[in-house]
Amino acid sequence: MENLILLLVFVVIYAVIFLPSFRRRREKQALVNALALGDEVVLTSGIHGFVTEVDEGVVWVEVSEGVELKVNKGAIETVVTADASGDED
């Protein structure tokens, strides 16, 4: 009975701590794999820009006209959608 309780505690800890972390990592990987030219992105540093080129492990992000940054794909925090930007015409 004590072993069952101990096993149950480990299962609960695994479900509460590790599963959300795995889910976030999987979602971030899907986001990075789905990057396309012209996507508006926010980097982990808070810089906003548009994707101009996607290479093997890096992304070129235009932050201002004529100014591009070469960043690792892991530095992409989110892809801004039309709904989230708040721009309404």
C-alpha positions as a Markdown table, in Angstrom:
| # | Residue | x | y | z |
|---|---|---|---|---|
| 1 | Met | 0.0 | 0.0 | 0.0 |
| 2 | Glu | 2.8 | 2.4 | 0.8 |
| 3 | Asn | 4.5 | 1.7 | -2.5 |
| 4 | Leu | 1.3 | 2.5 | -4.3 |
| 5 | Ile | 1.0 | 5.8 | -2.5 |
| 6 | Leu | 4.7 | 6.6 | -3.4 |
| 7 | Leu | 4.0 | 5.7 | -7.0 |
| 8 | Leu | 0.9 | 7.9 | -7.1 |
| 9 | Val | 2.9 | 10.8 | -5.7 |
| 10 | Phe | 5.5 | 10.4 | -8.5 |
| 11 | Val | 2.9 | 10.2 | -11.1 |
| 12 | Val | 1.2 | 13.4 | -9.9 |
| 13 | Ile | 4.6 | 15.2 | -9.7 |
| 14 | Tyr | 5.4 | 14.1 | -13.3 |
| 15 | Ala | 2.0 | 15.2 | -14.5 |
| 16 | Val | 2.1 | 18.6 | -12.8 |
| 17 | Ile | 5.8 | 19.5 | -13.5 |
| 18 | Phe | 7.0 | 17.7 | -16.6 |
| 19 | Leu | 4.1 | 17.4 | -18.9 |
| 20 | Pro | 3.4 | 21.1 | -19.3 |
| 21 | Ser | 7.1 | 21.7 | -20.0 |
| 22 | Phe | 7.0 | 19.1 | -22.7 |
| 23 | Arg | 3.8 | 20.5 | -24.2 |
| 24 | Arg | 5.3 | 24.1 | -24.3 |
| 25 | Arg | 8.5 | 22.8 | -26.0 |
| 26 | Arg | 6.5 | 20.9 | -28.6 |
| 27 | Glu | 4.3 | 24.0 | -29.3 |
| 28 | Lys | 7.4 | 26.2 | -29.7 |
| 29 | Gln | 9.0 | 23.7 | -32.1 |
| 30 | Ala | 5.8 | 23.7 | -34.2 |
| 31 | Leu | 5.8 | 27.5 | -34.2 |
| 32 | Val | 9.4 | 27.7 | -35.3 |
| 33 | Asn | 8.9 | 25.0 | -38.0 |
| 34 | Ala | 5.9 | 26.9 | -39.4 |
| 35 | Leu | 7.7 | 30.2 | -39.9 |
| 36 | Ala | 7.1 | 31.7 | -43.3 |
| 37 | Leu | 8.3 | 34.8 | -45.2 |
| 38 | Gly | 6.4 | 37.9 | -44.1 |
| 39 | Asp | 5.3 | 36.6 | -40.7 |
| 40 | Glu | 5.4 | 39.3 | -38.0 |
| 41 | Val | 7.3 | 37.9 | -35.0 |
| 42 | Val | 8.3 | 39.0 | -31.5 |
| 43 | Leu | 11.8 | 37.9 | -30.4 |
| 44 | Thr | 12.5 | 36.8 | -26.8 |
| 45 | Ser | 14.2 | 40.2 | -26.3 |
| 46 | Gly | 10.9 | 42.0 | -27.2 |
| 47 | Ile | 12.0 | 43.2 | -30.6 |
| 48 | His | 9.2 | 43.1 | -33.2 |
| 49 | Gly | 9.9 | 42.5 | -36.9 |
| 50 | Phe | 9.0 | 40.6 | -40.1 |
| 51 | Val | 10.6 | 37.4 | -41.3 |
| 52 | Thr | 12.5 | 38.0 | -44.6 |
| 53 | Glu | 14.5 | 34.8 | -44.8 |
| 54 | Val | 14.4 | 31.4 | -43.1 |
| 55 | Asp | 17.6 | 29.3 | -43.2 |
| 56 | Glu | 18.6 | 26.0 | -41.5 |
| 57 | Gly | 19.0 | 27.3 | -37.9 |
| 58 | Val | 18.6 | 31.1 | -38.3 |
| 59 | Val | 16.0 | 33.6 | -39.3 |
| 60 | Trp | 16.5 | 37.0 | -40.8 |
| 61 | Val | 14.1 | 39.5 | -39.2 |
| 62 | Glu | 13.6 | 43.0 | -40.7 |
| 63 | Val | 13.0 | 45.3 | -37.7 |
| 64 | Ser | 13.0 | 48.6 | -39.7 |
| 65 | Glu | 13.3 | 49.5 | -43.4 |
| 66 | Gly | 16.7 | 48.3 | -44.5 |
| 67 | Val | 17.6 | 46.9 | -41.0 |
| 68 | Glu | 17.7 | 43.1 | -40.7 |
| 69 | Leu | 18.8 | 41.0 | -37.8 |
| 70 | Lys | 20.1 | 37.5 | -38.1 |
| 71 | Val | 18.7 | 35.5 | -35.1 |
| 72 | Asn | 18.6 | 31.9 | -34.0 |
| 73 | Lys | 15.2 | 30.2 | -34.6 |
| 74 | Gly | 15.0 | 29.7 | -30.8 |
| 75 | Ala | 14.9 | 33.5 | -30.3 |
| 76 | Ile | 11.4 | 33.6 | -31.9 |
| 77 | Glu | 9.0 | 34.0 | -29.0 |
| 78 | Thr | 5.7 | 34.4 | -30.8 |
| 79 | Val | 4.2 | 34.9 | -34.2 |
| 80 | Val | 1.8 | 37.9 | -34.2 |
| 81 | Thr | -1.5 | 37.2 | -35.9 |
| 82 | Ala | -3.9 | 39.7 | -37.3 |
| 83 | Asp | -6.3 | 39.1 | -34.4 |
| 84 | Ala | -3.6 | 39.6 | -31.7 |
| 85 | Ser | -2.1 | 42.8 | -33.2 |
| 86 | Gly | -5.2 | 44.9 | -32.5 |
| 87 | Asp | -5.0 | 46.6 | -35.9 |
| 88 | Glu | -8.5 | 47.1 | -37.3 |
| 89 | Asp | -9.2 | 48.9 | -40.5 |
